[in-house]
């Protein structure tokens, strides 16, 4: 009976719980002691694409000049400057940096191909001029050849050493010993190239004589304040002779 009476009248206004009256009737919204609002946390997907990282606006520009913002007649220094400036701005964006580097490398390859074509054209023009030159010029050029750069540097170092040796011993004795060594080296190199000792001796001795004569005419023309007091005429003439010996054993056949 009590249970039935309770269900028929569910009002709990007369009961209390821990000294507080409870009621399920009335407006519950007015009796809420506090309220708060719940906000979902923001994640990286809620931010705009790339976040705050600056993106290169010309990533998809096909022309490498327009992509770097330079003209088609820009110099190599201007290309490097544009590349470094853009990389400093957009280095944090990987795709932008790759696009800038790709345009820069494309321009470098184009510059390299143009230089190669220019060299080929120069060789072709020189060859054509030689073919069209008089017979005596052809005969003269037939005695000349250009060796590999390694050989040129080695022989240049040898004769430069002879020149320094002569200058260092200028106060003690003349350069006769150094000139003799230089002439012997010249004849050796020519004989190794032509496999003919008489021809090597003639070319080597001729280079020495021509160099000595040219030095005798050129050295007096040098102002005296440019020369050291211990540098004699013989020493300065021998320096000119070293140049002719180097040219003779390196470029003559």
Secondary structure, 3 states (H helix, E strand, C coil): CHHHHHHHCCCCCCCEECCEECCCCCCHHHHCCCCCCCCCCCCHHHCCCCCCCCCCCCCCCCCHHHHHCCCCCCCHHHHHHHHHHHHHHHCCCHHHHHHHHHHHHHHHHHHHHHHHHHHHHHHHHHHHHHHHCCHHHHHHHCCECCCCHHHHHHHHHHHHHHHHHHHHCCCCCCCHHHHHHHHHHHHHHHHHHHCCHHHHHHHHHHHHHHHHHHHHHHHHHCCHHHCCCCCCHHHHHHHHHHHHHHHHHHHEC
